[in-house]
Amino acid sequence: MVDANIISGTVWLLCGLAILYLGYVIAIRGRADLHANYDESVDPAYVSRWAGGTALFMGVLVVAYAIREMIYGFHPFALGGLLVSLLVLSYLTKLFARGVGYRGEYDG
């Protein structure tokens, strides 16, 4: 039988890879319009850099958690820390997509 931690870790790994891919498309390929809260009055390069970079960081956190769970097993504090981190970072990406911190003359 396959250990439940391996199955759960694999699911988290797939989710992390999906987040990494979307972060890559937004950050590297410059597709800021893919973000749900993207305000078109904000420079897409700014949104791509900050919202996409934050999404990439979120993906790395999820992949790291998945590997940790596969190796060491489930721990509620680790999962809680991941979820709180993802909530905070998700809120940050929404702020960046709306243009918080954008000064109107972003050079990249």
Protein Blocks (a to p, Z undefined) as FASTA:
>chain_A
ZZfklmmmmmmmmmmmmmmmmmmmmmmnopaklpmklcfkbcfklmmmmmmmmmmmmmmm
mmmmmmmmmmnopafklmmmmmmmmmmmmmmmmmmmnogoiaoiagZZ
